[in-house]
Amino acid sequence: MKRFGIFGTSGMAREAGDIAYDLGYSPLYVARDKAELDAWNFSDEVVLEANLHRYKDIQFVIGIGENAVRQRVVQRFANEINFSNLIHTSATFGQGQRTLIEKKQGVIVASGVRFTNNVQVGNFAIFNQGAIIAHDVELGDFVHIAPGSIISGNVSIGYGCWIGAGAIINQGTNQKKLRIGENTVIGSGAVVIRSCESDALYAGVPAKRIK
């Protein structure tokens, strides 16, 4: 079975491994250091980052949920390995949408995710189980959309944002998108009804800035 490299050894990495298996690949996990390697207690193969020069012929994704950590991995390896996309076969796409995503790199789309159409996806974004992303949404690089989130139409989500599990981002308009600023976290279960500032934390129903 052909290998597919996955940075990380935590739960998010193993979920990416499930997608790899779904696509007929054998996951090869990448541990940052010996302590992480020694803590691995699953049957799949795991190697150290220091040994990645042996695996330059395979594709990789970064199965690490924390956006800032994914950014650091890209900085270390952008010119050394081939970052690809990993898309579960149960994900569904509107007209032309799959093609838009395939033009990017490092994107992970988990099981049951639904994209409608004209969704602009950033590089190294994660779309976790059952998330829904509606029409005319724009997402920056290194965004993480957690399980069960709903992003309504005409929304702009900035670079490095985290949308928590089960959060709902209400719809903007063609003339004025609802915007979530860069590096902002939307808490699990929050309902966002208006634009959010950058570098902030929002939670609640309706969502309010708490940090």
N, C-alpha and C positions, 0 to 999 in steps of 0.2 A: 504493500500500500504506500502511495506517495506521501511524503511528509509535508506538514504545514507548520511553520514556526509560530509560536505564541509567547511573547514576552509576558512574564508573570507566572506565579504559582498559586495565587489565591483563588477565591471563588469565581471572580470575574474571568480569570484566565481559563478555569475549567469549563465555564459556560461557553467561552469561545471555542474550547476543545470540542464541546458537544456539537457546535456548528460545523467544525472541521470534519468530525465523524459523519455528520449528516450529508456532507458533500463528498464523502468517500476518501478523505485524507486521514492520515495518522498524525495526531498532534505531537509536536516536539516542543516541550515547555522550556523556557529560558529563565534561569535563576540569576539574580543579581550577584549574589555572593555565596560562599560556602555554607553559611548559616542557613540561608534560604534553601539551598540544595539539600542540606542534611535534614531539614524539617519536612521535606517532601515524603509523603507516605501513600502515594497512589502508584498504580502499575505503569502508567504511561512514562515515556522517556523524558528525562529532563537533563539539560546541560547548563554549564556556566556561560555567562555573557563573554567571559574571557576566551572561550573556545568557539565563538561564532564564526571565525574565519574558516572553519571546516564546513560550514553549511550555507555558503553564499549562493548556492544554486537553487535554494528553495524560497518560497514566499513567506512573508511574516506579517502578523498584526500585533498590536500591543493590547493584551488582555488585562489591562490595569485600569480600574475604574476612576482613579483620581486623575483629573485632567492635567494638573501640573506635573505629575510623574510621567505621564505619556509625553508631554512636551520635552522633558529632559531625555527620555529615551530617544526621541527623534533627533535631538541635538547631538547625541552621541553616535548615532548610527545612520544618519540620513544619507551619507555618501558611501556606505559600506554594504548595505543589504537592500533587498527588494521588498518594499512595503506594498502589500496588496489589500484587497477587500475580502471580507468574509461575510457571506449573506446566506442565511438559512433558507432552505427551499420552501418553508411555509410562509415566508414574508410575501406580501402582495403589493403590487405597484399599479398606479394609474398609467394612462397613456404617456409613453416616452420617459417615464420616471426612472426605470431601471438604468437606462442609458445615461441619464444625468449622474447617477450615483457611480456608475462604473468609470466615469471620467476622473474620479477622485482617487485618493489612496488612503489606506489604513482605516477604512470605515468598517465597523462591525454592526451587522443587522441581525438581531436574535430572532427566535421563533415567534410567529404570530404578529410581527410588526406590520402595520399598514401605512403605506404612503399613497396619497391620492395623486395629484399631478402638479407640475411646475414647482417642485420643492427643491430649493438650492441648498445642497448639503456641503458642509465644509470637510476638509481632510481630518482624518483621525477622530472622527465622531463615533460615538457609541449610541446605538438605539436598542434598548433592552426589551425584554419580553413583553409583547402585547401593547407596545406604544402605538399611538395613532398620530400621524402627522398629516394635516390637511393641506389644501391647495395654497399655492402662492406664499409658502413659508420660506424664510431665509435663515440658515443656520451657519454660524461661523465655525472655524476650525476648533478642534478639541472640545466640542460640546458633548455632554453626556445626558441622554434622555433616559431616565430610570423606568423600571417596569410599570406598565399601566398608565403612563402619562398620556394626556390628550392635548395636542397642540392644534388649536383651531386655525382657520384660514387667515391669511394676511397678518402673520406674526413674524417679527424679526428677533432672532435670539443671537446675542453677540458671542464673540470669541470666548472660549473657556467657561461657558455657563454650565451649571448643573441644574437639571429639572428633576425634582424628587419624585419618588414613587407615587403614582396616583394623582399627581398634580394636574390641574386643568388650567390651560392658558386660553382665555377667551379671545374671540375673534376681533381682528382689526378691520380696516376697510381698504379698498383699492387706493384711496386717496391718502390714508394715514394708517400705516401698520401699527399694531401694538408692539412696542419694543421693550426688550429686556437687555439691559446694558452688559458690557463685557464683564466676565468673571463674577457674575452674580449667581447666587444660589437661591432656588425656589424650593421651599420645604415640602416634604411629602404631604400630600392631601391638600395643598394650598389651592385656592382658586384666584387666579390673577385676572382682574377686570380692568386694569389700567397699566400703562407703561411703568417700567421699573428702572431705577438708576443702576449705574455700573458699580462693581466692587461692593455689593451689598448682600444682605440676607433678608428674604421675605418669607413670611409664613402666615397661615390663618385663612379664614373664610369671611370676607374677602381678604386677600393677601395684603399685609402691611409690612413696611420695613421695620425690622427689629434689630438690625445691626448695620 
